[in-house]
Amino acid sequence: MMIKINSFFLCGLLFLLSCKLAIGMRMDRPAIVAGRAKIEGRITVPAGIKKDSIFVTVTIPHPITGEHVSQKAFVDQSGNFSIDFDVETDTSFIGLYSSVNPYKTLIIKSINKNTTIINIDYNTNLDIKNMDVKPTMNQSDMNQGLEILGKMVAYRPDRAPKPLYDKSPDEFLNYAKSIMSERLALFLNKDTLLSKEFKGAVSKEFRLFMYITHVFDYERQMMHNYRNTTGHKTDTPDIQKIDASYFRFLKDFNLNDPQYLHTFTFSEFQNAILQNKVLKLPTIEESDISTWLAGVKAVLSDLVGFDEGPYYDILVANAFARQLNEELKPLSEKQKENIAHYWGNGEIPKILFRKNQQTVELAKVKSPTVVNDITSVPEDKVMEAIVSKYQDKVVCIDLWATWCAPCLEAINQFRRTKGEFKDKDVVFVYLTNGSSPQQLWEEKIKGIGGEHYYLTKTQWNFMMDYFGFEGIPSYLLYNKDGVLKNKFTAFPGNDAVKEIINSLLK
């Protein structure tokens, strides 16, 4: 699935909705645990569909390590499949879809140390005809919740946008709250099929996403509002500066509520807090955890409405996880010591140390990160300049952006497979442009490795037009002679890309 550049906020969420959203459906109080769970079942399809090409994909939210982990398994000739996976809470709600109908995601409950069984029967239109799941779940919640969420995000009222760029931040925050209340009333509250518990979880998911997308970055949102309401596309208005007090809306979220561990967007919400330029929370590095938390609470406690509770433990874990995920940098011995001293033999250290070991293995095969500057190269010579730099090598080029959820998911999925080519004649090149904030881009590429280019707007637009790309992620693959052999939009999966590269290496 691709992301349109001029509507990346909405499309980014729709990608998550169609592939991997996870939200709670009962008022469980999830507990943090370094566990394992399993899903198995059977896929039944009409005659004529080859079963050996069908696969099932699940995506599990990991709220402690701040990521979403996808795994897939092919079905056998009888249609059976089985997937084992790590979990970070005793109950988790995961997204599941099959390649029979990849646009229909189901929400499935998994339980630590247990097996969830799901059997799906497709009709000739490749829609779900029958479905059986154990433990038993509300099938409307499983089937319809994501559609309601998508409608709330996509809704555009039949009225002119309200000018807010010249108003106070308080007026904008009140307007944002009213917009969200309006959409919840129009779509979620009126629904009679979803369970009450599920509605509560969908409401949390919706508010988390909308605040990340439209409220956290006040300056960007006011620029967007100015251009939408005035029609001026190049002028720059005077935007009122905000300070940390702007984020007092965080108090409305009751972030100590353990139900956030069941939402998909909580990890992004935490990252938005940890890296916010206004809040200026320090990176944790090798700081004593209690000392680091004291500084963080000095900034956050009045804004979130409390100075104690499980939220702060999760925030500490997420701070360490940013290093593991973004930089692909394993924990230092001092960091391990700090973690063990603060939590003892608890579940959070088990989760962080498990993640650290995975990072250690990935770091072994990660190539160094190299930043290249070709901003002075004419737009029609950019690709020639890039490809000629890597003579006698297969060149795999990835057009991506820091805001593009499918781009980041593809990069994460391909990490381990990419490592298999470390000592072979292939180079991985990543292109982005100014739509990716430079500071964030510089952070993310540390964990990606490979060759990176930050193109000008003119260079990027020329590339997209020249190769006929309408969205990202998009890919170009050149053989050792510098001849373009493959180009496509949307990540086709590890196996498909691996096969293409191996064919070019021959």
N, C-alpha and C positions, 0 to 999 in steps of 0.2 A: 504494500500500500504506500502511496506517495503523499507528500505534504505539499500543498500549494503555497508558494512563498508569500502571497498576499493574504493568506488566511491561516497562518500557521498555528495560532492559538487554538481555534476550534478544531482544526484538523488534527493537531497533536493529541487532543483529548479523544477524538473519535478513533484515532489509531489505538489508544489505550482501551477504549470501550470495545472495539471489535476484536482485540487480540488478548487482553490480559487484565481486565479490571477485577479487583477482588474487594468485596464488601460484605459486612456481617449481616446475618439474617435472623439471629436470635439474640436476646439480651444476655448472652454469655458474658462473663467477666474474664477475658482472656488473661492467662498467666504466661509470663516469659519463660521459655524453656528451650534448651538446645536439643531438639528432638529430630525424629524421622517419622515420616508418614508414607502412606502408599495409596495409590488409586489403581484399580484394575476394573476391567469390564469387557464388554463385547460391542462391536459396531456391526450392525446388520444393514446391508445395502441391497437395492434391487439387482436382479440378474443382469449381467453384462458389464458391471463395474469391476475392474481388476482390484482384488483385495490386497495384492502385494505392494500396491503403491499408496495405500491409505495410511495416514499417521494421525496420532492424537497429540496435541500440544497443551501443556498446562503451564500456567504462570503463577508463581507463589510470591506474595509480598513478604519481604524480610524487613520488618520495621526496626530491628536493632542494628543491622548492618546497612540499612538505608538503601536497599536495592530491590529489584524485582527479578526473580530467577525463572527463566523459561527452560523447560525440558520437553522433549518429544519422544514418542515411541511408535514404531510401525506396528500395525496389527498383523497377526499371522493369518494363515489360510482359513482359519475358523472365525476370524474377525476379533480375536481376543488380543488384549493389550495389558501392559502392566508398567507402572512408573513409580519408582521410589524417589523421595526427595527430602531435603532438609527442611525443617520448619523452625520458627523462632518463637512460636506461641503454642500453647497446648491445643487450641482450636484455631484453624486458619480457614479463610474463605478464598478460594482460588478460582481463576478463570480457566475454563476448559473448552477447546473447540477441536473439531476434526477437520481434516483436509476435504472431507466430503462436502462440507459447507463451512468454509473458514470464516464467514461473516456472521455466524451465529455462535456467540459465546455464552456458555452456561456458567452459573455461579455454583460451585460445589464446596461442601464443607469437608475438611479433612481433620482428623484427630490424631494427635501424637501417639505413636506406637500402635496405631490401628490402620485398618484398610477400609477405604471407601469404595463401594462397588457401584458402577453405573453402566447400564446397558441402554444403547440408543439404537432405535430402528428408524431408518430413513425411508421415505416414500419415493416414488418415481420423479418427483420434482426436487428431490434432495432436501426436502424439509423434514423436520423431526415428526414422525408419525406416532411413535410410542417411546416412552422413556421410563426407566425404573432405576431408582437410586436408593442405596442404603448406606448410612442412616437416612430415613425418610425426611424429605424436605418439601416445603411449599413450592409447587412447580411454577406458580405464577412469579414468585420471587426469583426462581432460577432462570425463567425465560424472559420476563418482561422488565425487570428492574433496570437493565442497561438502556433499554429503549426510552424509558421515562427520563433517565438521567441525560441521555443524548438530546431529547427534546428540550429540556430546560436550558442546556448549554446553547443550543442552536436557535432558540426563540429570539425573534426580532419583532418588537411591537410596531404597529403601524402608526408611528409618530416620529416627528423630527427629533434628532438627538439634542439633548439639553446642553447648552454651553456651560462648562464648569471650569475651564482653564483660567478664568478671571475671578473665580469665586474662592472662598477659603477652603483649606483641606477638610475642615469639619463638614462643610456642605457636601463635599464630594463623598466623604465617608457615610453620611446619612443617606445620600442618593444611592450609593452602592448597596447599602443594607435594604433599602426599599425595593430596589430592582430584584434582589435575591428573594425577598419575601413575596414579591409579585409572581415570580416564576414557580416558587414552591406551591403557592396557592393555586395557580392555574393548572399545574400538571401533577404534582405529587400528592397534595392533600386531597384532591378530588378522586384519586384512583381508589376503587373499591376492591381490587383483587390482591394487591400487595398487602402483606402482613404489616401490622403496626410497627413491629420491631424492625422490619426491613426498611420501612419508610424512614425511620430514625437514622439508620445507617446511610441510606441514600442521601438524606439531607446533609449529613456530615461530609460525605464525599463531595457533594456539589459545592458546599460552602468553601471547603479547603481549596478545591480547584479554582473557583472563581476569585478567591482572594489572592492566590498565587499569581494568577494570570492578569488580573485587572486592578489590584489594589496595592500590592507590595511596592511596585515601582511607580511611585506617584508621578515623577517627572515624565516618564515615558507615556503614561496614561493621559496626562494633560496635553502632551504634544499631539497624541492621537486624537484627543477630543477637539483640540484647536483646529486641526486639519479637517476633521469631519464636519464641524459646525460652521467654519468660515470658508472652506474651499481653498484656502491658501496651502499649497503643498510644500513650499520652500521657506516661507517666513518662519522665524523663530520668536515666539512670544516670550514675555517675561513670566516664568513659572515661579510661584512662591516656593521658597525653600522650606523643607520640613526638617524636624529634628526627631529624636527617638520617641517623643511623646505622641507622635502621629500613630505609632503602633499600639496605642492603648486599645484598639479594637481586638487585640489578642485576648483580652479578658473575656470577651463574649464567647470564646470557644470552649472554655472549661477544659483546658488541655491536660489536666490530670485524669480525665475520664479514660479508663482503659479500653473503651470501645474504639478509640483511634487506632489501636493495634490491629484492628480488623479492616481498616480502610487502606485503599491502594495509594492514595495521594498524600498520606501523612509523611512519608519519606521525603517527598518533594517539598512539603511545607517546612519540615525541619531544616532541609538544606537551604531553603530561602531565608530562614532566620539566621543560620550559621554564617552565611556568606553575604548578608545584607550590608551595604556600604554605609547606611545611616546608623544602624545598631552597632556596627564595628565590634562584634564579639571577637575575642582573640582566638587564633588557632591554638589547639591544645598542645601540640608538639610533645615535649617531655616535662610539661608542668605537673606539679603535684595536683591531683584531681581536686582535692578540697580547696586548694588555693585558686585554681582555675574557676571552680564553681562559685566561689565567693565573688570574683570579678564579674562573672556572668549574671549572677543574681542581682548585683548592684544595678545592672542595666535592665534586666527582664522582670524582676519580681513585681514591681508596681504595674507593669504592662500586662502581664499574664494574670495577675491577681492573687498570687501565692508565692511563698518562698521555700516551700517544702513539698515533697511528693514524688511519685514515680516518674513524672515528666522529666525531672532534672537528670535522673539516672539514664533515661533514654537519650536525652540530649548529649550527655557525655559520651555514650556509646556511639551515637551518630557522628560526633566530632572525630573520634578515632576512625570510624568507618569511612569518613571522607578521604582520609589519607590512604586507606586501603583500596578504595574504589577509584578515586580520581587520579591519584598519583601512581597507583599500583606499587606502593612503597610499603614493605613489611614493617611491622612494629619493631622498634628498637628494644634492646634489653631493658633499658630504663622505663620505657612505656609499659612493657610487660610487668615489670616490678610494680609500677604505679597502679596498674589495673588489678593485680592480685592483692595488693595491700588495701585498696579501697573496697573491693567487693568480696574478697576472700574466695571461697570455693562456690560462688553463686553461679547462676545460669548465664548472666551477661558475660563474665569472663570466658565461660565455655564457648559461647557463641563467637566472641571476638577472636579467641585463639583458633577456633575452627576456621573462621574466615581468614585469619592471618596465614594459616598454613596453605590455604588455597592461593592466596596472594603470592606467597613465597614460590609456589610452583609456577604460577603465571609469569612472575618477574624473571624467572630463569630463561624464558624464551622470548621475552619482550626485547625488541630492538631499541637502540637509543633514539631519543626524540631529536630530530634535526629541523630547525626552522630556516626556511629559505626566503629570500627577498627578491621578488621579480616585479615589484610595483612599477619600475621604470620601463618594463618591456611592453611594446605595443600590444593591444588586445588580440590582434590577429596572429601574433607570434608567440603567445603564451604557451600553447600546447607544444609547439616545436621546441621551445626553450626547456620545458620540463622533460619531455621524453628524451631529448638528446643528451641530457645530463646522466642518463642511466643506460649507457650503451651496453649491448649484449646481455641485457636483463629483461625479463618479463616485467612490465609495469602495470600495476593494478591501481587505478585512480578512483578515489571515493570523493564525491561532491556531497558535503554534509554541512550541518550547522549545529551550534550548541543548543539551540532551542528546539531542534527537530527530534521528537521522541523516537520515531522509527530509525533515524540515523544512529542515535546513541544505542538503541537496542541492537541494531545490526553490528555495530562495533563491538559491543559486549559479547554478543553471541559468537563472533568470529575470532575472539582473542586466542583461544586455545588452538583452533585450527590454523590460524595465521602463524603460530609458533612452530608448526610443523615445517614451515618453509624458511626457517631462520638461516640455515646454511646453504640454501639453494639460490639459483640465479633469478630471484624475484624481488622486487622492491614495492612497498606499499606507500602510496602517495595520497595525501589528504588535502583537499581544497575547500576553503570557506571564504567568506567575505565579511564586510562590515556589519551585517545583520547579526553576527555573533560578537557580543561584547568582547573586546580584546583581552581584558583581564581574565574573564571566565574561560576564553579560548586557551589562553596560556596555561591555566590550571588543568584543563581537561586533557590537553595533548601530552602532558607528562605521563599519564597512564596509558595513552594510546601507542606511543612510540611511532617510528617510521618518519617519513619525510612530509613536512607541513608547509603549506603556502597560504598566506592571507591576501587574497586578491582584492584589487580595487573594484568599485561598483561597475565601472565600465568593462573591466576584464571579465568579471563574473557574468554580466549580462550577455556579453559576446559569446562566452562559452555555452551558456544555456541555449541561446538562439542557434548557434552554429551546429550544435549536436542535437537540437530538437528536443531538449529536455523541458518538461513542464513542471517538474517538481523534484524533490530530493527525498531520500538518498538516490543518487544516480551514479553509474559506474562506467568507466572506460577501461578496457584491457588491451594492451599492446604487446605484440610478440617481441622477440629479441632483436628483430630488425627494425623496430620502431613503427610497425604497421598496426593500425587499429583493427582488432579482430572481433571484439564484442563491445556492445554498449546496451545498457538497460537501466530502467528505473525500478526501484523497489528491490530490496535484498531478497534473493531467491532461496537463501538457506546455505548453511555451511557446505553441505555435500555438493551442491550445484556449483558454487564458486570454486571449491577445491578441484572439482573435475575440470573446469575450464582452465584453471591455472596449470594443472598437470598436463593438459593437452598442449598448452603453449610452451611448456618446458621441454617437450619431446623434440 
